[in-house]
Amino acid sequence: MPSLQDFETWEPLLRVLRASNAESLAAPGGHVAGRIGYLSASLPLPPRFPPPGRALQVEDVQDEHDAVERVRNALTDAGLDDISFAAEMGPTGRSSGAGGGRLTRLDRLRRQRRR
């Protein structure tokens, strides 16, 4: 499993965030920030609504869920409860890193190990 410092850990999440925030990321200085914790996540994503007459399905948000779980697994491996982050991405998605973004800040909020 990649560590929190590996771009591979963050790449799926950066893709999801870029797709949902393309307009604000295209502006000079555009960035996204959020927090992922053991049981929660705060991400700049718009709400997803199902088609009329259908309830929201797991498949509707599977990409977000999988991306967050990848970071959560790295948190568990590092013995951390949560982490905040900021990322800058160019409008084309081609900055540093294969997934089209770069982490500009990674703050460990709690260094305590869960029991």
C-alpha positions in Angstrom: 0.0 0.0 0.0 1.4 3.4 -0.9 2.1 5.8 1.9 0.6 9.2 2.6 3.6 10.8 1.0 3.2 8.9 -2.3 1.4 10.7 -5.1 -0.2 7.3 -6.1 -2.2 7.5 -2.8 -3.7 10.8 -3.7 -4.1 10.5 -7.5 -7.7 9.1 -7.6 -8.9 11.8 -5.2 -7.2 14.6 -7.1 -8.9 13.3 -10.3 -12.3 13.4 -8.6 -11.7 16.9 -7.1 -10.4 18.2 -10.5 -13.5 17.0 -12.3 -15.8 18.6 -9.7 -13.9 21.9 -9.4 -12.5 22.5 -12.9 -13.7 26.1 -13.1 -12.2 27.3 -9.8 -9.0 25.4 -10.5 -8.6 27.1 -13.9 -8.4 30.5 -12.2 -4.9 31.8 -11.2 -4.0 30.5 -7.8 -6.9 28.0 -8.0 -6.7 25.2 -5.5 -8.8 22.7 -3.5 -8.5 21.8 0.1 -10.1 19.3 2.4 -9.8 16.9 5.3 -10.1 13.1 5.5 -10.5 11.3 8.8 -11.0 7.9 10.1 -14.8 8.2 10.0 -15.4 11.4 8.1 -14.3 13.5 5.1 -14.8 17.1 4.2 -14.2 17.6 0.5 -15.2 20.4 -1.9 -17.6 18.3 -3.9 -21.0 19.2 -5.1 -23.9 17.1 -3.9 -24.9 14.4 -6.3 -28.6 13.9 -7.1 -30.1 10.8 -8.6 -32.3 10.8 -11.6 -35.9 11.5 -10.8 -37.7 8.5 -9.5 -34.6 6.7 -8.3 -32.7 6.8 -5.0 -29.0 7.6 -4.9 -27.0 4.3 -5.4 -23.6 3.4 -4.1 -22.5 3.3 -7.7 -23.3 6.9 -8.1 -20.5 7.9 -5.7 -18.2 4.9 -6.0 -15.3 6.9 -7.5 -15.4 9.3 -4.5 -15.7 6.5 -2.0 -12.8 4.5 -3.5 -10.6 7.6 -3.6 -11.2 8.5 0.0 -10.8 4.9 1.1 -7.3 4.8 -0.5 -6.3 7.8 1.6 -7.9 6.3 4.7 -6.0 3.1 4.3 -2.7 5.1 4.1 -3.8 6.9 7.3 -4.4 3.7 9.1 -1.0 2.4 7.9 0.6 5.5 9.3 -1.3 5.3 12.6 -3.0 8.6 12.0 -6.6 9.6 12.6 -7.0 12.4 10.0 -5.2 14.7 7.6 -5.9 18.0 5.9 -4.6 18.8 2.5 -4.4 21.4 -0.2 -3.7 20.7 -3.9 -3.1 22.9 -6.9 -3.9 21.7 -10.4 -3.6 23.3 -13.8 -6.7 23.7 -16.0 -5.6 20.8 -18.2 -4.8 18.6 -15.3 -1.1 18.6 -16.2 1.0 19.8 -13.4 3.5 17.8 -11.6 2.5 14.1 -11.1 0.9 11.7 -13.4 -2.7 12.4 -12.3 -2.7 16.1 -13.0 -2.0 17.8 -9.8 0.3 18.3 -6.9 -0.2 18.3 -3.2 1.0 21.7 -1.9 0.2 21.0 1.8 -0.3 17.9 3.8 -1.0 18.4 7.5 -1.3 15.6 10.0 -3.9 16.8 12.4 -3.6 14.0 14.9 -0.6 11.9 15.4 -2.2 9.6 17.9 -2.5 6.0 17.1 -6.0 4.5 17.4 -6.4 1.6 19.7 
